[in-house]
Amino acid sequence: MNRSILIDSDVISHFISAGKLDILPLIFPDNKILLLDKVYCEIERFHKRKLLIDKILASGSFTLLPFPEDTPEIKKEYVYIMKSLFKGDGESACMAVARFNNNIIASSNLKDIRQYCDLHSIDYLTTMDFLCSALTQKTFSLKECDEFISRVIRNGSKLPVLKMKSYKCRDLGFIV
């Protein structure tokens, strides 16, 4: 099994908005997708999204992971990120856990995570990286990627492009 992916609520929300949450675990099938309980709590506030996440957790496609409260360095880092860097609860938890467990973070909030991830050599995936991989492996066609992007934007979220052809995919060699 390859490195696990700690998924943040924004990527989940994008896939829910696009009506493609069931496809998300198929894009990197050799990487376990972990949902920290602190991220789950953020999703829990939205009843419809919670029901969809509960269904995918029950299927075993995602694994709910308790935040490691008993690991002092992770807990200390989490508090530091929250208090000093002013990041959200889920993002802070993902970054702290990934830093010490060599996980990959799935988050599209690059302005919130990129600098920290670069500083601590933490690999990350964005929604667009998931789309690039889905397109490469033919899980999605170009048209399906464009429809995904349109639906996400129509539902009030931001993505960096309006069409998949306008996006330059990154090298995701770290995923293996």
C-alpha positions in Angstrom: 0.0 0.0 0.0 1.3 3.4 -0.9 1.2 6.5 1.3 -2.1 7.5 2.7 -4.0 10.7 1.6 -5.4 12.9 4.4 -8.4 14.5 2.7 -9.7 18.0 3.7 -13.3 19.1 3.5 -12.8 21.4 0.4 -11.8 18.6 -1.9 -14.7 16.5 -0.6 -17.1 19.4 -1.1 -15.9 19.8 -4.7 -16.6 16.2 -5.5 -20.0 16.4 -3.7 -20.9 19.6 -5.7 -19.9 17.8 -8.9 -22.0 14.7 -8.0 -18.8 12.6 -8.2 -18.0 11.7 -4.6 -18.2 8.0 -5.5 -15.4 8.4 -8.1 -13.0 10.1 -5.7 -11.6 6.9 -4.1 -11.1 5.3 -7.6 -8.6 8.0 -8.8 -5.7 6.9 -6.6 -6.8 3.3 -5.8 -3.5 2.3 -4.3 -3.6 5.1 -1.7 -5.8 4.8 1.3 -8.0 7.9 1.9 -8.1 9.0 5.5 -10.6 11.4 6.9 -9.5 12.9 10.2 -12.3 13.2 12.8 -11.6 17.0 12.9 -12.4 17.3 9.2 -15.5 15.1 9.6 -16.7 17.5 12.2 -16.5 20.3 9.7 -18.6 18.3 7.2 -21.0 17.2 9.9 -22.5 20.7 10.0 -24.0 20.1 6.6 -26.6 17.3 6.9 -26.7 16.3 3.2 -22.9 16.2 3.0 -22.7 14.2 6.2 -25.0 11.6 4.8 -22.9 11.2 1.7 -19.7 10.9 3.8 -21.3 8.4 6.1 -22.2 6.3 3.1 -18.7 6.4 1.7 -17.2 5.6 5.2 -19.6 2.7 5.5 -18.4 1.4 2.1 -14.8 1.4 3.3 -13.7 3.8 0.6 -12.6 6.3 3.2 -11.2 5.5 6.7 -12.2 7.7 9.6 -9.1 8.5 11.6 -9.2 9.9 15.2 -6.8 12.8 15.6 -3.8 11.5 17.6 -4.4 13.5 20.8 -1.9 11.2 22.6 1.0 12.1 20.3 2.6 15.2 21.8 4.5 16.5 18.8 1.4 16.3 16.5 -0.8 17.9 19.1 1.7 20.7 19.8 2.1 21.3 16.0 -1.7 21.3 15.5 -2.1 24.0 18.3 0.8 26.0 16.8 -0.8 26.0 13.3 -4.2 26.9 14.7 -3.0 29.7 17.0 0.0 31.1 15.2 -0.8 30.5 11.5 -4.6 31.0 11.9 -5.6 28.0 9.8 -8.9 26.1 10.0 -9.4 23.1 12.3 -9.4 20.5 9.6 -6.5 22.0 7.6 -4.4 22.4 10.8 -5.1 18.8 11.8 -4.2 17.5 8.3 -0.9 19.5 8.2 0.2 18.5 11.7 -0.5 14.8 11.1 1.0 14.8 7.6 4.2 16.4 8.9 4.9 13.6 11.3 3.3 10.7 9.5 4.5 11.3 5.9 1.0 11.5 4.6 -0.1 13.3 1.5 -2.6 16.2 2.0 -5.6 16.6 -0.3 -6.6 20.3 -0.1 -7.4 23.0 -2.6 -6.8 25.8 -0.2 -3.3 26.5 -1.5 -3.0 29.9 0.0 -3.5 28.2 3.4 -1.3 25.1 3.0 1.3 25.6 0.3 3.9 27.6 2.3 3.6 25.2 5.3 3.8 22.1 3.0 6.8 23.5 1.1 8.6 24.4 4.3 8.1 20.9 5.8 8.4 18.9 2.5 4.8 17.7 2.7 3.3 16.5 -0.6 -0.2 17.7 -1.4 -2.9 17.1 -4.0 -5.6 19.6 -5.1 -8.9 18.9 -6.7 -7.3 19.7 -10.0 -4.6 17.1 -9.4 -7.4 14.5 -8.9 -9.0 15.7 -12.2 -5.6 15.4 -14.0 -5.1 11.9 -12.8 -8.7 10.9 -13.6 -8.2 12.3 -17.1 -4.8 10.5 -17.6 -6.2 7.1 -16.4 -9.4 7.7 -18.4 -11.7 7.6 -15.3 -13.0 11.0 -16.7 -13.1 12.2 -20.2 -12.1 15.8 -21.0 -15.9 16.6 -21.3 -16.5 15.1 -17.9 -13.7 17.1 -16.3 -15.2 20.3 -17.9 -18.6 19.3 -16.5 -17.1 18.7 -13.1 -15.4 22.2 -13.1 -18.6 23.9 -14.3 -20.7 22.2 -11.6 -18.3 23.1 -8.8 -18.1 26.7 -9.9 -21.9 26.9 -10.4 -22.3 25.7 -6.8 -20.2 28.6 -5.5 -16.7 27.1 -5.1 -13.5 28.2 -6.8 -11.3 26.4 -9.1 -8.3 27.9 -11.0 -9.7 27.3 -14.5 -13.0 27.2 -16.4 -11.9 24.4 -18.8 -9.6 21.5 -18.2 -7.5 22.3 -21.3 -6.5 25.6 -19.6 -4.9 23.8 -16.7 -1.3 22.6 -16.7 -1.2 19.3 -14.8 1.6 18.9 -12.2 4.0 15.9 -12.0 2.5 13.6 -9.4 5.4 11.2 -9.2 5.3 11.5 -5.3 2.0 9.7 -5.2 3.4 6.2 -5.5 
